[in-house]
């Protein structure tokens, strides 16, 4: 299946691929505006039980405007598996804006497990509760992404690694990412502060089991200008 160079707006989920054991699911160079949800729908692009070779979510633009949308994760890999030497790629995407969900993330890998997934060279601004996260799985990588958020009541953490799947999770790489993330979430407030820097966190002790953790630049010199004020220009 190929979804290429399309414009999708005001739908519950932008692109959803479900139960595709044969692979070859490619979502390339599309533009998605104001996903409506509600949860458990609301992804911009989601692979759910997609397995095998030649699976790609690359060079898409996803924008959401507060008050006009109700999105969850902008890109989600759920129970999906690439193969060694040919991982599922999430590469070169632009993600701008979110709704008010306190669970929405820019890009989530390894949701409820999965394997052989790589997210690299993506640019994320004000993507909701989170920027990018690994939520479980094995042989999963987040590499060389730019992640920024100003403080919003729903913003929480820029770069996160945890295991919510209840299954083994190992061989994880998070390296070379630039993160500048500020939370305005009341649960993150410290000693009465209205905002708090929440660049990165890991449920693994000091990131010791994450390959490349110390190569990430936290508090990087980046701001909202890493993306233009609008990334939708479909004609």
PyMOL commands that set and color helices and strands:
alter all, ss='L'
color gray80, all
select helices_A, chain A and resi 186-188+205-207+213-215+224-226
alter helices_A, ss='H'
color red, helices_A
select strands_A, chain A and resi 2-4+7-9+15-20+26-28+31-33+45-50+56-58+61-63+75-81+88-91+94-96+105-120+123-125+130-134+138-143+146-149+157-161+170-175+178-183+196-197+200-202+210-211+217-218
alter strands_A, ss='S'
color yellow, strands_A
deselect
rebuild
show_as cartoon
